[in-house]
Amino acid sequence: MTGLQVTQVSYLAVESKQPGEYSVTELVQPSFQFDEKVLDDLGLEDESVAAERKYCISANFLKIFEAEFCVDLPTFDTSVTLKAFNRILGTFTGNLKDGIKITTKIPILLDGWVRFFLKGKEVWVEYDIKIIRKHYAGKQKLFTLP
């Protein structure tokens, strides 16, 4: 056996329970919705001003996760795109001071949660998750903000 092979395509639902807390679950049937509120939440501004205060970086943890962060340095408002097994689970937003928690319930692959948070100027991940039925719990530093 050379590695994990995916033989089934599935659809994931991302639900926000409260600001900065998300749940990712597998759908039996595909579901497509467009929320007009998404356009209002974009907060478009002058791109040159926005680029100067954004810090974008990727970090890996637990060998299967990759998280791509874009942090607004003055406010710590953050968007993070989380991938597992090279599969995008979603892009989640919140504030690192409050923490961004993502709960997953994908049978056999991922069951549990990960939470990104700020400790001083360091970005940390805390997790309590089963990956292919093996349990992992802990915390680790991902990177330091400038």
C-alpha positions in Angstrom: 0.0 0.0 0.0 1.6 3.3 -1.1 -0.8 5.7 0.5 -4.3 6.8 1.0 -6.5 6.7 -2.1 -9.8 8.5 -2.4 -12.4 6.5 -4.3 -15.5 8.5 -3.5 -16.4 12.1 -4.1 -18.4 13.8 -1.3 -19.8 17.2 -0.6 -19.1 19.1 2.6 -21.3 21.5 4.4 -19.8 24.3 6.5 -21.9 25.8 9.2 -21.1 28.7 11.5 -22.4 28.2 15.0 -21.2 31.6 16.3 -18.5 34.1 15.2 -15.2 32.3 14.8 -16.6 28.8 15.3 -17.4 26.4 12.4 -18.6 22.9 11.8 -17.7 20.8 8.7 -20.0 17.8 7.9 -20.4 15.5 5.0 -23.6 15.8 3.0 -25.4 12.8 1.5 -26.9 14.9 -1.3 -25.1 17.9 -3.0 -26.5 21.2 -1.7 -25.8 24.5 -3.4 -26.8 27.9 -1.9 -25.8 31.4 -2.6 -26.1 33.8 0.3 -26.5 37.5 -0.8 -25.0 38.4 2.6 -21.6 37.1 1.4 -21.2 40.2 -0.9 -22.0 42.5 2.1 -19.3 40.8 4.3 -16.5 41.2 1.8 -15.6 44.7 3.2 -14.0 45.9 0.0 -11.4 48.7 0.4 -8.5 50.2 -1.4 -6.3 47.2 -2.3 -3.0 48.9 -1.7 -4.0 49.9 1.9 -5.4 46.4 2.6 -2.2 44.7 1.2 0.1 46.7 3.5 -1.7 45.4 6.7 -2.3 41.8 5.6 0.1 39.0 6.5 -0.4 35.8 4.6 1.4 32.5 5.4 0.9 28.7 5.2 1.5 26.3 8.1 1.3 22.5 8.4 0.4 20.3 11.4 -0.3 16.7 12.2 1.2 15.7 8.7 -2.2 15.9 7.0 -3.4 19.5 7.6 -2.3 22.6 5.7 -3.7 26.0 6.8 -3.3 29.1 4.7 -3.7 32.2 6.8 -4.3 35.9 5.9 -4.2 38.1 9.0 -5.2 41.7 9.2 -2.3 42.8 11.5 -4.0 45.8 13.3 -7.2 43.9 14.1 -6.2 40.2 14.0 -9.2 39.5 11.8 -8.2 36.3 9.9 -9.3 34.1 7.1 -7.9 30.6 7.1 -8.3 28.0 4.4 -8.0 24.6 5.9 -7.0 21.5 3.9 -6.8 17.9 5.0 -5.4 15.1 2.8 -5.0 17.9 0.1 -8.8 18.4 0.2 -10.1 21.9 1.0 -12.4 21.7 4.0 -13.3 25.4 3.6 -12.3 29.0 4.2 -13.2 30.2 7.7 -13.1 33.7 9.1 -12.8 35.1 12.6 -10.5 36.9 15.0 -7.4 35.1 16.3 -7.8 36.9 19.7 -11.2 35.1 20.1 -10.0 31.9 18.3 -11.3 30.2 15.2 -12.7 26.7 15.9 -13.6 24.2 13.2 -15.4 21.0 14.0 -15.4 18.1 11.5 -17.5 15.0 11.2 -16.3 13.2 8.1 -16.8 9.4 8.7 -13.6 7.5 9.0 -11.3 10.4 7.9 -11.8 13.2 10.4 -13.9 13.5 13.6 -13.2 16.2 16.1 -12.0 19.8 16.2 -9.1 22.2 15.6 -8.9 25.7 17.0 -6.5 28.5 15.9 -5.7 31.2 18.4 -3.3 34.0 19.3 -0.8 33.8 22.2 1.1 37.1 22.3 2.2 37.4 18.7 2.3 33.7 18.2 -0.4 31.8 16.3 -1.1 28.4 17.8 -3.3 25.4 16.9 -5.1 23.3 19.5 -6.7 20.0 18.4 -8.7 17.1 19.6 -9.4 14.9 16.6 -9.5 11.4 15.3 -7.7 10.9 12.0 -8.6 7.6 10.4 -9.7 6.4 13.9 -6.4 7.4 15.6 -6.9 10.0 18.3 -4.7 13.1 18.5 -4.9 15.9 21.2 -2.6 18.7 21.9 -1.4 22.2 21.0 1.5 23.5 18.9 2.9 26.8 17.8 2.5 27.4 14.0 4.2 30.8 13.4 4.9 34.2 14.9 3.3 37.4 13.4 5.6 40.3 12.5 
